[in-house]
Every structure is written in C-alpha cells, then in structure tokens.
Amino acid sequence: MTTRRTRRRGGARAIVPALLCVLVALPSGSGAAPDAAAAPDVAARPNVTQGHYVGTFNIYGNIGHRGDAGDWIEEEADAIRNLRRGGMDRWLFIGLQEVCKAQGERFARELGLRSAFIDTGTDCVDGQPYGNAILFHSATKILPPALLPNPDNRGGERGIICAVVRAAERQGPTGPQVTACSTHLSAGVTKDREREAQSAFIHGWKPDGTHTLGADGPLVIAGDLNAPPDAPELDVMYDGIEASGPRESGPPFAFPTYEDGRKLDYLFVWGERGAARWADTGTRPTIHSDHDFYYSELSTGIG
C-alpha cells in the first residue's frame, strides 16, 4: 500500500491513497492473498493464546543507507529469522521506521512476509518515497493511514500505518486478529509539544471516522517515539502495557534501544490490560542502524 500526503497546515493531515495495494512477498508455495473479510469480534474471549513475537526497527534507511536495499537487508533478515526458535511462523508482525520504499519491500521478501507502506511525503536521497512500513503474514484489512500533527510544518512529516493481522498458522476466517501499527514521532528536544500532540492523535484516532484503533481486537503500537519512558508526552501511550515492563525513569534503562543508551523504541498493547502478557523482551544491536531491533513475545486474550 502506497500513500501520498495532501498539504494542510496544522493538525493531522488526511492521506489520499495513490495505489491501494499491499506490497506482497508470498512464502514459497503459498499463493494466498490477504483475507477479504474481517474475522468475528474476539476481544471478549478470556483465553490467552500462545505467544507470538512482535518487533520494531528503525532501519536508518535514508540518512544511514541513502535508500540502498542491498545485501545488508538480507543480513538483517537472516538475523531476525534466527533470533528465536520456530522461524518466522513465531512472528506476528514487525514495524519498520525510516524506510525507503524499496527497503521495506526487500525486508518483506527476505522474511517471506507481506508488507504495507505509508509515504509521508519526504523523498529519500535517491528519490524513493520515504516513511514507515509494517510486515505481516496475513491481513484482513489495511486501515486508512494518517500523517501525524506537525503544527509548524518543519522537520518533515511523520505518519502511522496499521493493519489488522493474523499469525501464520491462524490465517483462516476464524483466526484471532490484532491491529498492528508502525509509527514514528518527531525528533528533537524542542519537539516535546509536537510529540504530545502526535501521541494524543494516535490515542484518539478513528481511521474509519467512527471507530478508534482497537475496534477489531487488541491493538499493538510499535515504533520509534523519540522520547524516554518518563517524558510527559508519552503519558497517553502508557495507557497500554509496554514490553519493557513498568514505566522507567532511567537511565539506565532495562532495554535501551538507541546507540547512546536511551530507550526510544516501544511496543505497547492497548485494550487487553487484563489478559495481555509480554515475555522474552530483548534487543538486538546491529551495525546497520543507530537503533537496535526491539522485540518481545506477546500473548493476548484471544484464544
């Protein structure tokens, strides 16, 4: 899915779909397409599923790699695939940030996943569209993406892309589903109020104009939020449960994700406070980015 922004000063901007398609990388011999209809509501079911891994990764795709989608992505994909036993079938989704479009497509191919991409309107240095991507096995739908508030129209646009996804072995019409999102908030010590507005937008966002995020079941927000856990602008994000555990006021942090020791990357689950569980949280440092790959195993009340 590729999207282009429309210009409008202040607030959140609408996005006009330019190409309504999922960028598909099918596993060998699959031939399956994303499901056409949403699954039944599963949010009220009390059983807890077997856990699946969720990851988020700011890949440093433009400044660090200048749009290159070469062998470094194969190396990263191999490392992710081998990170935990069970291969990619154990993964629910991965959110990517600072992505040049071809890089997200290459990650999806290497991992045997499908992908959706939001173009936030800033081109990579080689002319490619730039934004966020989400990688998944199966999706019942791709939600309309959005650009985040950018009141001063400076520093580049930020966005959010979400899909209602299922695990690899639960792709039938009755399998449990999770709303999975990848986002990236504004960077800079003077951007705290902007990040606060962006967090508030995500918290109250209604992609279809009627229902807030999570209407299709548990909601997981993955992304680079460019602020430490104790930053006031993240207050509404902590309405959910974060994979690192209780909110920290470090440093040091239990799971720093940035090269200078800060925690800037997050995995939140909302709407499942009584049943959701994070386990086996970790980071994987890499020479290919200034951020670590951050991951955790999520179990939810959708058995």
C-alpha positions in Angstrom: 0.0 0.0 0.0 1.5 3.3 -1.0 0.0 6.6 0.1 0.7 10.3 -0.6 0.0 13.2 1.7 -2.2 16.2 1.0 -0.9 19.5 2.3 -2.8 21.3 5.0 -1.2 23.4 7.7 -1.6 22.3 11.4 -3.4 19.4 12.9 -3.3 15.9 11.3 -3.4 15.7 7.6 -5.5 13.4 5.6 -3.9 11.0 3.1 -5.1 10.3 -0.4 -4.5 6.7 -1.5 -2.3 6.7 -4.6 -2.1 3.0 -5.0 -4.4 0.8 -3.0 -2.4 -2.4 -2.9 -0.5 -4.5 -0.3 3.1 -5.0 -1.3 3.1 -8.7 -1.2 6.0 -11.1 -0.6 4.4 -14.6 -0.5 6.1 -17.5 1.1 7.2 -20.2 -1.3 4.3 -22.3 -2.5 1.7 -20.1 -0.7 -0.2 -18.2 -3.4 -2.6 -17.0 -0.6 -4.0 -13.5 -0.7 -4.9 -11.3 2.3 -8.3 -12.3 3.7 -11.2 -10.3 2.2 -13.4 -10.1 5.3 -12.7 -9.3 8.9 -12.9 -12.0 11.5 -15.6 -12.1 14.2 -15.0 -10.0 17.3 -12.6 -11.8 19.6 -11.9 -9.1 22.2 -14.2 -10.6 24.8 -12.7 -14.1 24.8 -11.0 -14.9 28.1 -8.4 -17.5 26.9 -4.8 -16.4 26.3 -3.2 -17.5 23.1 0.2 -19.0 22.6 2.6 -16.1 22.3 3.9 -14.6 19.0 6.8 -12.2 18.6 6.4 -8.6 17.7 9.3 -6.3 16.7 10.1 -2.7 15.8 13.1 -1.5 14.0 14.2 2.0 12.9 16.4 0.9 10.0 18.2 4.2 9.3 17.2 3.7 5.7 17.6 7.2 4.3 20.4 9.0 6.3 22.3 5.8 7.0 21.7 3.8 3.8 20.7 6.5 1.4 17.9 4.3 0.0 20.1 1.3 -0.6 18.1 -2.0 -0.5 21.1 -4.3 -0.8 22.7 -7.2 1.0 22.6 -5.5 4.4 18.9 -6.2 4.4 19.5 -9.9 3.7 21.8 -9.9 6.7 19.3 -8.3 8.9 16.5 -10.6 7.8 18.7 -13.7 8.5 19.4 -12.4 12.0 15.7 -11.7 12.7 14.7 -15.2 11.4 17.2 -16.9 13.6 16.6 -14.7 16.7 14.2 -17.2 18.2 13.3 -20.9 17.6 10.4 -21.5 15.2 11.5 -19.1 12.5 9.1 -16.5 11.1 6.0 -18.6 12.0 6.5 -17.4 15.5 6.3 -13.7 14.5 3.0 -11.7 14.4 4.3 -8.5 12.8 7.3 -6.2 12.6 7.1 -2.4 12.3 9.8 -0.5 10.4 10.6 3.2 10.5 12.8 5.5 8.4 12.1 3.3 5.4 12.7 4.0 1.8 10.1 2.1 -0.1 12.3 -0.5 -1.8 13.9 -1.3 1.6 10.5 -2.3 3.1 9.8 -4.5 0.0 13.2 -6.2 0.3 12.7 -6.9 4.0 9.3 -8.5 3.3 10.7 -10.7 0.5 13.6 -11.8 2.6 11.4 -12.7 5.5 8.6 -14.3 3.5 6.1 -11.7 4.6 3.6 -9.2 3.1 4.1 -5.5 3.7 2.2 -2.2 3.7 3.9 1.2 3.4 3.0 4.8 4.2 4.7 7.5 2.2 5.0 10.5 4.5 5.9 12.8 1.6 9.6 13.2 2.1 11.7 11.6 -0.6 14.8 9.6 0.2 18.1 11.0 -1.2 17.8 8.6 -4.2 14.3 9.9 -5.0 12.3 7.0 -3.4 9.2 7.6 -1.2 10.1 7.6 2.5 8.0 6.6 5.5 7.0 3.6 7.7 6.3 0.0 6.8 4.6 -2.9 8.5 5.4 -6.6 7.8 2.9 -9.4 8.5 1.8 -12.9 7.4 -1.9 -12.2 6.8 -4.1 -9.2 7.0 -7.9 -8.9 6.9 -7.6 -5.2 6.1 -5.2 -2.3 5.8 -6.6 0.6 7.8 -6.5 4.1 6.2 -3.1 5.6 7.2 -2.6 9.1 8.5 0.0 11.8 8.9 0.6 13.0 12.4 0.2 16.6 13.6 3.0 18.8 12.5 1.9 22.3 13.7 4.9 24.3 12.4 5.3 22.3 9.2 9.0 21.9 9.9 11.2 18.9 10.4 9.4 16.5 8.0 6.1 14.7 8.2 5.5 11.7 10.5 2.9 9.1 10.0 1.2 5.9 11.1 0.3 2.7 9.2 -1.9 -0.1 10.6 -3.2 -3.4 9.5 -5.5 -6.0 11.1 -3.2 -9.0 11.1 -3.2 -12.7 12.0 -0.4 -15.1 12.9 0.9 -17.5 10.3 -1.0 -20.6 11.5 -4.2 -18.6 12.1 -5.0 -17.3 8.6 -8.5 -18.7 8.2 -11.6 -16.6 8.7 -12.0 -17.6 12.4 -8.4 -17.0 13.5 -7.6 -14.4 16.1 -6.6 -10.9 14.9 -4.6 -8.0 16.2 -4.5 -4.4 15.0 -0.8 -3.8 14.4 0.7 -0.3 13.8 4.0 1.2 12.9 4.7 4.8 13.8 7.5 7.4 14.2 7.2 10.6 16.3 9.1 13.8 15.7 12.7 14.0 17.0 14.4 16.9 18.9 14.5 18.4 22.4 12.2 21.3 21.3 9.6 18.9 19.8 8.1 17.7 23.0 4.8 19.5 22.5 4.6 18.2 18.9 5.2 14.6 20.2 2.5 15.2 22.8 0.0 16.2 20.0 1.1 13.2 18.0 0.6 10.8 20.9 -2.8 12.3 21.6 -3.8 11.9 18.0 -2.8 8.2 17.9 -4.7 7.6 21.2 -7.9 9.1 19.8 -7.5 8.3 16.1 -10.5 6.9 14.2 -9.2 5.6 11.0 -12.6 5.0 9.5 -14.1 8.2 11.0 -16.2 6.2 13.5 -14.1 3.6 15.5 -11.0 4.2 17.4 -7.9 2.0 17.0 -8.5 -1.4 18.5 -12.1 -1.8 17.4 -11.0 -5.0 15.6 -9.4 -6.6 18.7 -6.2 -6.0 20.7 -4.1 -3.1 19.4 -0.3 -3.1 19.3 1.7 0.1 18.7 5.3 -0.4 17.5 7.6 2.5 16.8 10.3 5.0 17.4 8.7 7.6 19.7 11.9 9.7 20.1 11.4 10.2 23.8 12.4 8.3 27.0 9.8 6.5 29.1 9.4 9.3 31.7 8.7 12.0 29.1 5.3 13.6 29.8 4.4 13.5 26.1 4.2 9.7 26.4 1.6 9.7 29.2 -1.3 8.6 27.0 0.9 5.9 25.4 1.3 4.3 28.8 -2.5 3.7 29.0 -1.3 0.5 27.5 1.2 -2.1 28.6 4.8 -1.7 27.3 7.1 -4.7 26.6 9.8 -3.5 29.0 7.5 -3.5 32.0 6.6 -0.7 34.3 7.4 2.8 33.2 11.0 3.7 33.9 12.8 7.0 34.9 16.3 6.0 33.9 18.9 5.9 32.6 20.0 3.2 32.8 17.0 1.5 31.1 16.2 -2.2 31.1 16.2 -2.3 27.3 17.9 0.8 25.8 17.3 0.9 22.1 19.4 3.8 20.8 23.1 4.0 20.3 23.6 6.5 23.2 21.9 4.3 25.8 18.4 5.8 25.7 15.2 3.9 25.2 13.4 5.5 22.2 11.6 2.5 20.7 8.4 0.9 22.1 5.9 -1.9 21.9 2.6 -1.1 23.5 -0.5 -3.2 23.7 -3.8 -1.5 24.4 -7.3 -2.8 25.1 -6.1 -6.0 26.7 -4.9 -4.8 30.1 -6.3 -7.8 32.0 -5.1 -10.5 29.6 -2.1 -9.3 27.6 1.3 -10.6 28.5 4.7 -9.6 27.3 7.6 -12.1 27.7 11.1 -12.7 26.5 11.7 -9.0 25.7 15.0 -8.1 24.2 17.1 -6.0 21.8 19.5 -7.0 19.1 22.2 -4.4 18.3 23.3 -4.1 14.7 26.0 -2.3 12.8 23.4 -1.3 10.1 21.4 1.2 12.2 21.7 3.6 15.1 18.7 1.8 16.7 18.6 -1.8 18.0 15.9 -4.2 16.8 13.5 -4.3 19.7 11.2 -7.3 20.2 9.0 -9.2 22.7 6.7 -12.2 22.8 3.0 -11.1 23.1 0.2 -13.3 24.4 -3.4 -11.9 24.4 -6.8 -12.9 25.5 -7.8 -14.2 22.1 -7.8 -17.9 22.3 
